[in-house]
């Protein structure tokens, strides 16, 4: 143990005799430029155009990425790191300039191809209010938006909306139109869906059941069944091709039907309703009731009785003593057959009706 100090002194003495040369850089002659450069592309599959770029090489200490899409300034990436960039659909020469420890550089270029997928699950929703149509469309991967056309005129200008947004269009007249939505991927791929919509003209008087662009949508309650059908007994005062039909079942004694006019009825000059009816028995009581839409506390009614069986006749419902002006805003028309009596669904409780007219 006593010999250790002598060994240490000898080592220190030998080290003090070695000459250090700090400016000897000859070892750098053996350092080469970076090699085996490569670029790894990870392309998002959601039509966002986002691409993650990861460079790699042997001997690289930093990487300058040139995106190849017109972006002039490169982005510098350190070893083991990456960068992201958003591209449009297309092909791009992506270049990487690699710098090594000695400052030597090398570069390589890789071809990047970005292709957008066609939009999926395209939905087209329409709601109408008279001649106004609201269209909303949605889709997956429709990053370019959705072009909507309304089918009213050839070559009409398309309206571009964002996925999930809506647009309104007002038609000049009623009819059936084909609405088209073209979902855009942001590239060449598109997906097209179409939907036929029927735009109705306003429901006004006289009501003839003959206009294809008018909706004669009667509602029922209490077991009444109402339909619009081809005239089963044309002749006499009514040879029209289409009529209304009411059948009163045995469900409720107050069974009836109703239709909502587009606007409140104007009684300024006329206060009498004339209705052509066909009954399979004389003596059927027919109650015509008028109500305010949404508030049936405002109502008026008049009851008439059929006088013939198996023939068309015209009943007149005179509201002159009940309606003085338009203040009640009566808009709904209702019919009750033999109100207070249980029906049985037979011809004895069936009425055909047509040509509802407001007159003086």
Beta strands, then each sheet from edge to edge (+ up, - down):
strand 1: 35-43
strand 2: 50-58
strand 3: 60-66
strand 4: 75-77
strand 5: 83-86
strand 6: 90-100
strand 7: 105-114
strand 8: 120-129
strand 9: 132-140
strand 10: 146-149
strand 11: 159-161
strand 12: 166-170
strand 13: 175-184
strand 14: 190-199
strand 15: 219-221
strand 16: 224-230
strand 17: 242-248
strand 18: 256-260
strand 19: 272-279
strand 20: 285-292
strand 21: 295-305
strand 22: 311-318
strand 23: 330-337
strand 24: 350-359
sheet 1: 1+ 2- 5+
sheet 2: 4+ 3- 6+ 7-
sheet 3: 8+ 9- 12+
sheet 4: 11+ 10- 13+ 14-
sheet 5: 15+ 18- 23+ 20- 21+
sheet 6: 16+ 17- 24+ 19- 22+
end
